[in-house]
């Protein structure tokens, strides 16, 4: 699976060679679905070819532009190893595709630049967080978003733990076996009595151990601004919390022994804990939007938002990624005009709003239609 971050989006936005072809589709995993995936991609390529005919591109240029994508059609291994969605981008000097953990509304778009609006869901709906699973026989750090979870390699940390606490192990009858996500890793550490009873464990012993983990853990994280969720039995949580200085350690935990739980199961339970944390700023923006509606400091008018996005006027933008509003925008005159369906020279105006807001450092949130503050597929708070 590939992953989209802000740097990747900025790179795609800077690709300015015309024409730009963007293809999005939902995919299915497994060899039995490979042929179906390829056929649907072929149909979208044919649709893109039809749109390219309106750009004035000649046959040889069109064939050269689409050649990298067409080469994929016979690659059964590629089509069998998909995630939930595929995004493909081509222009005369560039070709990139992404297998992503997100289902897309199937669409082929040809315009001056790439159609990137669907990708913003990965930034604004797949917030990053971490999960630390601790038990008598297990220590795991999971890096996660709403749809994505991977285990971080803690091999170096485990080496440090053994070096730091090995002298305390002999005769202690206290064991801590770490799970081995990487082949050949079998580890033993300290501090958990076989009975798991807190009455039989020295509190300071545990606190010392947890302080060491807490001090070293940021070295294995890409950021310390992301919330951290503990997965452990109840009696360990307050001790780790006492030892920890992590700035965003959430109060609620994934309760129970994580030893026999898969990463996926722990991730699902942790997401239900962390979701309200991420949802809070969205709820606050929606409340402010409704409070200020009608004062000139908000708008849900698509044409007005196109102009405001280019002016850098938007502070917070809410939008529905699966809805298109076709029209035209003239950057010379600053005028936006609506349309009912895609035609030659038209663009998705909401895509323009989203990408320009991104470039102007606005806060952007992709929401389901039922989560929007009103019936419009885009709504914004203004900076002035």
ZAMARGU-4260 file (C-alpha; in steps of 0.2 Angstrom, whole numbers, plus 5000, padded with zeros to 4 digits):
<rodrens>
0) 5000/5000/5000 | 5006/5017/4996 | 5003/5032/5007 | 4998/5050/5003 | 5005/5064/5014
5) 5006/5083/5012 | 5023/5083/5003 | 5016/5070/4990 | 5001/5081/4987 | 5011/5097/4985
10) 5022/5087/4972 | 5006/5082/4962 | 5000/5100/4963 | 5016/5107/4955 | 5015/5095/4940
15) 5009/5108/4927 | 5012/5099/4911 | 4996/5099/4901 | 4985/5089/4899 | 4984/5080/4916
20) 4974/5064/4917 | 4968/5058/4934 | 4959/5041/4936 | 4951/5035/4952 | 4943/5019/4955
25) 4938/5007/4969 | 4948/4990/4969 | 4946/4973/4976 | 4959/4962/4983 | 4964/4944/4978
30) 4968/4935/4962 | 4949/4931/4959 | 4946/4950/4957 | 4962/4954/4947 | 4953/4953/4930
35) 4938/4963/4935 | 4950/4977/4942 | 4959/4977/4926 | 4943/4978/4915 | 4937/4993/4925
40) 4953/5002/4924 | 4953/4999/4905 | 4936/5007/4904 | 4941/5022/4913 | 4956/5024/4902
45) 4945/5023/4887 | 4934/5037/4895 | 4950/5047/4898 | 4955/5045/4879 | 4938/5052/4874
50) 4941/5067/4884 | 4959/5069/4878 | 4952/5070/4860 | 4944/5087/4865 | 4961/5094/4870
55) 4969/5094/4853 | 4982/5082/4857 | 4987/5071/4842 | 4986/5052/4841 | 5004/5048/4844
60) 5005/5061/4859 | 4990/5053/4866 | 4997/5035/4864 | 5013/5040/4872 | 5004/5049/4887
65) 4993/5034/4891 | 5006/5020/4887 | 5012/5018/4905 | 4995/5015/4911 | 4990/5003/4897
70) 5006/4993/4901 | 4997/4989/4918 | 4982/4981/4910 | 4992/4964/4907 | 5000/4964/4925
75) 4989/4951/4934 | 5000/4952/4949 | 4998/4970/4951 | 4979/4969/4950 | 4978/4955/4962
80) 4988/4965/4975 | 4977/4980/4977 | 4970/4990/4992 | 4953/4998/4993 | 4956/5011/4979
85) 4968/5016/4965 | 4973/5034/4960 | 4982/5036/4944 | 4990/5052/4937 | 4998/5055/4920
90) 5004/5070/4910 | 5017/5071/4896 | 5031/5071/4908 | 5025/5061/4923 | 5016/5045/4928
95) 5012/5040/4946 | 4999/5028/4953 | 4994/5024/4971 | 4986/5009/4979 | 4977/5017/4994
100) 4966/5012/5009 | 4951/5022/5003 | 4936/5018/4991 | 4934/5031/4977 | 4919/5037/4967
105) 4925/5030/4950 | 4930/5045/4938 | 4942/5050/4924 | 4946/5068/4923 | 4956/5077/4910
110) 4961/5095/4913 | 4976/5107/4914 | 4982/5099/4930 | 4978/5084/4941 | 4961/5082/4949
115) 4967/5079/4968 | 4951/5083/4978 | 4948/5064/4982 | 4965/5062/4990 | 4962/5075/5003
120) 4951/5063/5012 | 4967/5054/5017 | 4974/5069/5025 | 4958/5075/5034 | 4948/5059/5038
125) 4963/5048/5041 | 4971/5057/5056 | 4987/5049/5063 | 4989/5042/5080 | 4999/5029/5089
130) 4995/5014/5100 | 5006/5007/5113 | 5002/4989/5118 | 5009/4982/5134 | 5006/4966/5142
135) 5015/4952/5152 | 5022/4945/5136 | 5020/4959/5123 | 5026/4976/5119 | 5020/4984/5102
140) 5020/5001/5095 | 5007/5004/5081 | 5007/5018/5069 | 4989/5021/5063 | 4976/5032/5054
145) 4958/5028/5052 | 4961/5016/5038 | 4979/5011/5040 | 4989/5002/5054 | 5007/4996/5054
150) 5018/4989/5067 | 5034/4999/5071 | 5050/4990/5072 | 5056/4991/5090 | 5071/4979/5089
155) 5083/4993/5094 | 5073/4998/5109 | 5072/4980/5115 | 5091/4979/5114 | 5092/4995/5124
160) 5080/4988/5137 | 5090/4972/5139 | 5106/4982/5141 | 5098/4993/5154 | 5089/4981/5164
165) 5098/4964/5162 | 5106/4965/5179 | 5089/4965/5187 | 5083/4950/5179 | 5093/4936/5187
170) 5082/4927/5201 | 5068/4939/5199 | 5056/4927/5191 | 5049/4941/5182 | 5048/4939/5163
175) 5042/4950/5148 | 5043/4942/5131 | 5041/4953/5117 | 5031/4948/5102 | 5042/4946/5086
180) 5035/4955/5071 | 5051/4952/5062 | 5058/4935/5058 | 5070/4928/5071 | 5066/4940/5085
185) 5064/4932/5102 | 5066/4943/5117 | 5065/4943/5135 | 5063/4958/5147 | 5057/4961/5164
190) 5045/4967/5177 | 5029/4957/5175 | 5026/4944/5188 | 5019/4927/5182 | 5003/4930/5191
195) 5000/4948/5184 | 4995/4954/5202 | 5000/4972/5205 | 5002/4967/5224 | 5017/4956/5219
200) 5026/4969/5208 | 5036/4983/5215 | 5028/4999/5209 | 5045/5008/5208 | 5052/4994/5197
205) 5038/4996/5185 | 5039/5015/5185 | 5057/5014/5181 | 5054/5003/5166 | 5040/5013/5160
210) 5050/5029/5161 | 5063/5021/5151 | 5051/5017/5137 | 5043/5034/5138 | 5059/5042/5136
215) 5065/5032/5121 | 5048/5030/5112 | 5048/5047/5103 | 5063/5041/5093 | 5052/5028/5085
220) 5038/5040/5081 | 5037/5052/5066 | 5029/5065/5077 | 5025/5068/5096 | 5010/5078/5092
225) 4999/5063/5088 | 4988/5056/5101 | 4994/5040/5110 | 4982/5026/5115 | 4987/5013/5128
230) 4982/4995/5126 | 4984/4985/5142 | 4975/4978/5157 | 4968/4991/5169 | 4981/4991/5183
235) 4995/4995/5171 | 4987/5011/5164 | 4989/5023/5179 | 5007/5017/5181 | 5012/5021/5164
240) 5002/5037/5164 | 5012/5042/5180 | 5029/5038/5172 | 5025/5046/5155 | 5028/5064/5149
245) 5020/5061/5132 | 5010/5077/5128 | 4995/5068/5120 | 4992/5052/5130 | 4974/5049/5130
250) 4964/5045/5146 | 4954/5030/5139 | 4963/5014/5135 | 4960/4998/5125 | 4956/4987/5140
255) 4961/4970/5142 | 4977/4959/5138 | 4983/4963/5120 | 4994/4947/5119 | 4981/4937/5109
260) 4974/4952/5099 | 4979/4956/5082 | 4985/4973/5077 | 4969/4975/5067 | 4958/4971/5082
265) 4968/4983/5093 | 4967/4996/5079 | 4948/4995/5078 | 4946/4998/5096 | 4959/5012/5097
270) 4950/5021/5083 | 4934/5022/5092 | 4943/5030/5107 | 4953/5042/5096 | 4939/5047/5084
275) 4931/5060/5096 | 4948/5068/5099 | 4950/5071/5080 | 4931/5075/5078 | 4931/5089/5091
280) 4939/5103/5080 | 4927/5099/5066 | 4912/5100/5078 | 4919/5117/5084 | 4921/5123/5066
285) 4903/5118/5062 | 4897/5127/5077 | 4906/5143/5072 | 4900/5142/5055 | 4882/5141/5060
290) 4884/5155/5073 | 4892/5167/5059 | 4881/5161/5045 | 4873/5177/5037 | 4886/5189/5043
295) 4898/5189/5028 | 4911/5179/5037 | 4905/5162/5030 | 4899/5155/5013 | 4892/5139/5005
300) 4891/5147/4988 | 4902/5137/4976 | 4906/5152/4964 | 4910/5163/4979 | 4921/5150/4987
305) 4931/5148/4971 | 4936/5167/4971 | 4939/5167/4990 | 4950/5152/4989 | 4961/5161/4976
310) 4962/5176/4987 | 4968/5166/5002 | 4952/5171/5011 | 4947/5154/5018 | 4952/5149/5035
315) 4943/5133/5037 | 4935/5123/5023 | 4922/5108/5024 | 4918/5099/5009 | 4911/5082/5002
320) 4925/5073/4992 | 4913/5062/4982 | 4902/5077/4974 | 4907/5087/4959 | 4901/5104/4954
325) 4906/5108/4936 | 4910/5125/4929 | 4924/5136/4923 | 4935/5148/4932 | 4945/5162/4923
330) 4961/5166/4933 | 4963/5182/4923 | 4946/5190/4927 | 4943/5181/4943 | 4926/5175/4937
335) 4918/5158/4940 | 4903/5152/4930 | 4893/5136/4934 | 4889/5121/4923 | 4877/5106/4925
340) 4889/5093/4918 | 4907/5090/4912 | 4910/5098/4896 | 4926/5103/4886 | 4936/5116/4896
345) 4925/5114/4912 | 4933/5109/4929 | 4926/5103/4946 | 4925/5119/4955 | 4925/5111/4972
350) 4942/5103/4967 | 4948/5121/4963 | 4942/5127/4980 | 4951/5113/4989 | 4967/5114/4980
355) 4969/5132/4982 | 4964/5132/5000 | 4977/5119/5003 | 4990/5130/4994 | 4985/5145/5005
360) 4987/5134/5021 | 4968/5133/5025 | 4962/5120/5037 | 4953/5107/5026 | 4941/5094/5032
365) 4933/5081/5020 | 4916/5075/5027 | 4902/5064/5023 | 4887/5073/5016 | 4877/5070/5031
370) 4890/5078/5042 | 4890/5095/5033 | 4883/5110/5042 | 4870/5113/5028 | 4865/5105/5011
375) 4880/5113/5001 | 4894/5101/4997 | 4907/5115/5002 | 4906/5127/5016 | 4919/5139/5023
380) 4924/5151/5037 | 4933/5167/5031 | 4949/5175/5038 | 4942/5192/5035
</rodrens>
